[in-house]
């Protein structure tokens, strides 16, 4: 026979009769008490027939304590995470639209305002400069004051200056305003930090990778919007309507809770428990019983913490990996147009302009392949594989190939570099502790913008001197990035998100949500 304690509150401490720490006399007396926040309450016992199922609300009945990681794993993926996926997707969709609009706005202003080529180029560059300069700042704000706070400010900033740029009277005004838009966009990647901290381990990689779908939707939506709006209403209305996803995100942000992991680290235990209860209610899942462990409070968002002995090598390697991802991805986008304008790739010299443009399909196949292998090979090997395939396709372009083969090679290369980029988005939030997770992602995003700024000088300027040299630069960069991926000290596959940077919290903490013979559960959150 099993004895269960009647559940007085949503979260209680609970033991089975056979596992009670009380004396045999107390057990024999039939008196059962539960300690709830210092209050002792007498409750009647409830008997179940032999073999009867324990009620669902009694989750984890023998554990006295639990961590946020345990709660997230116990609650699982449900209605709350679906809503959060759509909300995060809106942020990515808005980011894609603001990036895509650069290729639409620049030619239009070139014709309407008679701008010279260098001013058109500067209009694009200033957005990347804004993103590069703000990425670290938004990461610091998100670690210091909360993920939701940093994300809301960056979205409202981008929304305000995005709409305001539609009313720019002259070139200098729109240059400044689009630079400020770029400054706000630098905070959008923090949506991944918040998103990852609410996802159970088994769903984390898949969900972050599938966010790429929203990027594709945003890109297509911006093009369709331009087709219908530009001929009749002009570029000003296009800028206004392109801010609609940001507006929706800003409104829905008020539904968004703060990260429970951040709340625990900042000492706000009650708020963290309330958030976890809310998620459990929405998902129709039980909360773990017991007391939520409070992480040791520590400084948050400090740059020096990225260069501690535990993370110094990881940080430097990740910076190069992110730089290489953006350098190669945006370089390939520019290179595709340039190569097809040239009309041929047989020979070491750039062959002129025939104005034949190619619009490659969205590289979703690469993301789908990455989705399939990332939980099999692991994060490090997945990134390395994507870099190697990109490099291999680049080297094949050294051979004189026809247009159809060229199209195929460029498509495969773009697909896998895109998949590698998303794999980096999975790995980075997983490898850093909660105290520096947003800052780590922000600095990596900043390095990616550096790569995006530099790549036009290779894909456009160097290409005029030598096609082969240009391809060699991209291929060599990605081979080095593949090695960097292999040399990363920590593989995050199958591991929970680290709550604290202190060693006793487990830099290599195995995900507590995993069940199997090779995984030993811990009741205290110590290194496993």
GICOR-V479076 format. One record per pair of residues at least 24 apart in sequence whose ideal C-beta (glycine too) atoms are under 8 Angstrom apart, sorted by the first residue. I is the first residue (numbers start at 1). J is the second residue. If there is no record, write none. Layout:
i = (I,I)
j = (J,J)
This chain:
i = (1,1,1,1,2,2,2,2,2,3,3,3,3,3,4,4,4,4,4,4,5,5,5,5,5,6,6,6,7,7,8,8,8,8,9,10,10,11,11,11,11,11,11,12,12,13,13,13,13,14,14,14,14,14,15,15,16,16,19,56,57,58,58,59,59,59,59,59,60,60,60,61,63,63,63,63,64,64,64,65,65,65,65,65,65,65,66,66,66,66,66,66,67,67,67,67,67,68,68,68,68,68,68,68,69,69,69,69,69,69,69,69,70,70,70,71,71,71,71,71,71,72,72,72,72,72,72,73,73,73,73,73,73,74,74,74,74,74,75,75,75,75,75,75,75,75,76,76,76,77,77,77,77,77,77,78,78,78,78,78,79,79,79,80,80,80,80,80,81,81,81,81,81,83,83,84,84,84,85,85,85,85,87,87,87,87,87,87,88,88,88,88,88,88,89,89,89,89,90,90,90,90,90,91,91,91,91,91,91,92,92,92,92,92,92,92,93,93,93,93,93,93,94,94,94,94,94,94,94,94,95,95,95,95,96,96,96,96,96,96,96,97,97,97,97,97,97,98,98,98,98,98,98,99,99,100,100,100,100,101,101,101,101,101,102,104,104,104,104,104,104,105,105,105,108,108,109,109,109,112,113,115,119,121,122,123,123,123,125,126,126,126,126,127,127,127,127,127,128,128,128,128,129,129,129,129,130,130,130,130,130,130,130,130,130,131,131,131,131,131,131,131,132,132,132,132,132,133,133,133,134,134,134,134,134,135,135,135,135,135,135,135,135,136,136,136,136,136,137,137,138,138,138,138,138,138,139,139,139,139,139,139,139,139,139,140,140,140,140,140,141,141,141,142,142,142,142,142,142,142,143,143,143,143,143,143,143,144,144,146,146,146,146,147,147,147,147,147,147,147,147,148,148,148,148,148,148,149,150,150,150,151,151,151,151,151,151,152,152,153,154,154,154,154,154,154,155,155,155,155,155,155,155,156,157,157,157,158,158,158,158,158,159,159,159,159,159,162,162,162,162,163,163,163,165,166,166,166,166,167,186,186,186,186,189,189,189,189,190,190,190,192,192,192,193,193,193,193,193,194,194,196,196,196,197,197,197,197,197,197,197,197,198,198,198,200,201,201,201,201,201,201,202,202,204,204,205,205,205,205,205,206,206,208,208,208,208,209,209,209,209,209,209,209,209,210,210,211,211,212,212,212,212,213,213,216,216,218,219,220,259,261,261,261,262,264,264,264,264,264,264,265,265,265,265,265,265,265,265,266,266,267,267,269,293,293,295,295,295,295,296,296,296,298,298,298,298,299,300,300,301,301,301,301,302,302,302,303,303,305,305,305,305,306,306,306,306,306,308,310,310,310,311,311,311,311,311,313,313,314,314,314,314,315,315,317,317,317,317,318,318,318,318,318,318,318,319,319,319,320,320,320,320,321,321,321,321,321,321,322,322,322,322,322,322,322,323,323,323,323,324,324,324,324,324,324,324,325,325,325,325,325,325,325,326,326,326,326,326,326,326,326,327,327,327,327,327,327,327,328,328,328,328,328,328,328,328,329,329,329,329,330,330,330,330,331,331,331,331,332,332,332,332,332,332,332,333,334,334,334,334,335,335,335,335,335,336,336,336,338,338,338,339,339,339,340,340,345,345,345,345,345,346,347,347,348,348,348,348,349,349,349,350,350,350,350,350,358,360,360,360,360,361,363,363,363,363,363,363,363,364,365,366,366,366,366,366,366,366,367,367,367,367,369,369,369,370,370,370,370,370,374,374,374,375,378,378,379,379,379,379,379,379,379,380,380,380,380,380,381,381,382,382,382,383,383,383,383,383,383,383,384,384,384,384,385,385,386,386,386,386,386,387,387,387,387,387,387,387,388,388,388,389,389,390,390,390,390,390,390,391,391,391,391,391,391,394,394,394,394,395,395,397,397,398,398,417,427,427,429,430,430,430,431,431,431,431,432,433,433,433,433,433,434,434,434,434,435,435,436,437,499,503)
j = (47,48,49,50,47,48,50,52,54,32,45,46,47,48,45,46,48,54,55,58,32,34,43,45,46,43,44,46,57,58,34,36,41,43,36,277,287,273,277,287,288,289,290,36,289,64,289,290,291,58,61,62,289,290,61,62,61,62,62,286,286,286,289,285,286,287,288,289,288,289,290,289,288,289,290,523,290,291,523,290,291,292,293,523,524,525,288,289,290,291,292,293,292,293,499,512,525,260,261,264,272,276,292,499,496,497,499,509,511,512,513,525,288,512,513,260,276,280,287,288,292,198,199,200,260,276,513,200,201,496,511,512,513,285,286,287,288,513,200,276,279,280,283,285,286,287,200,283,285,199,200,202,203,207,283,279,282,283,284,285,282,283,284,198,278,279,282,283,198,199,203,207,283,255,282,195,198,256,195,207,210,211,191,249,252,253,255,256,191,192,194,195,211,214,211,213,214,217,214,245,248,249,252,151,155,188,191,245,249,188,191,211,212,214,215,218,214,215,217,218,221,245,155,158,188,218,243,245,246,249,185,188,215,218,214,215,216,217,218,219,222,218,219,221,222,242,245,127,158,162,181,185,242,127,185,218,219,222,223,222,226,238,239,242,127,222,223,226,230,235,238,235,238,239,230,235,171,174,235,235,171,171,171,456,175,174,175,178,453,175,178,179,182,178,179,181,182,185,182,449,452,453,179,182,449,453,178,179,180,181,182,183,184,185,186,182,183,185,186,445,446,449,186,446,449,450,453,183,186,446,182,183,184,186,187,186,187,189,442,443,445,446,449,303,439,442,443,446,186,442,186,187,189,190,438,442,190,301,438,439,440,441,442,443,445,301,303,438,439,442,187,301,438,187,190,193,301,438,439,442,300,301,435,436,437,438,439,300,301,258,259,262,266,190,193,194,197,258,259,262,438,194,253,256,257,258,259,258,187,190,438,187,190,191,194,253,256,250,253,187,184,185,186,187,188,190,184,187,188,246,249,250,253,250,183,184,187,184,185,187,188,246,184,243,246,247,250,239,242,243,246,239,240,243,239,236,237,239,240,236,442,445,446,449,425,441,442,445,438,441,442,425,429,441,259,429,437,438,441,256,259,429,430,497,259,260,261,262,429,434,437,497,259,260,279,513,494,495,496,511,513,514,375,513,426,430,371,374,375,379,426,371,375,422,425,426,429,367,370,371,374,419,422,423,426,367,371,422,425,364,367,418,422,364,367,362,364,245,362,362,434,434,497,499,434,292,293,294,295,434,499,295,297,298,300,434,435,499,500,297,300,294,297,294,524,525,434,499,500,505,500,502,505,435,500,501,502,435,435,436,435,436,438,439,435,436,439,439,443,435,436,439,501,432,436,439,440,443,501,501,503,507,431,432,436,440,501,487,489,431,488,489,490,440,443,484,485,487,488,424,427,428,431,440,444,488,443,444,447,447,480,481,484,383,424,444,481,484,485,424,428,444,445,447,448,451,447,448,450,451,387,451,477,478,480,481,484,417,420,421,424,448,451,481,421,447,448,449,450,451,452,455,451,452,454,455,458,474,477,390,417,451,455,474,477,478,481,414,417,418,421,451,452,455,459,455,458,459,474,390,410,413,414,417,459,474,414,455,456,459,460,410,459,463,470,474,360,410,414,459,460,463,406,410,467,403,406,397,400,401,406,467,400,400,467,466,467,468,469,465,466,467,463,464,465,466,467,407,407,410,411,414,411,411,414,415,416,417,418,419,415,415,412,414,415,416,417,418,419,415,418,419,422,415,416,419,416,419,420,422,423,423,426,493,493,491,493,423,426,427,430,491,492,493,427,485,486,488,491,485,486,419,420,423,420,423,424,427,481,482,485,482,483,485,486,416,482,416,417,419,420,423,417,420,478,479,481,482,485,478,479,482,413,416,416,417,420,474,475,478,474,475,476,478,479,482,471,474,475,478,471,475,467,471,468,471,478,488,492,497,492,495,497,488,490,492,498,498,498,499,500,501,505,497,498,499,500,500,501,501,497,525,527)
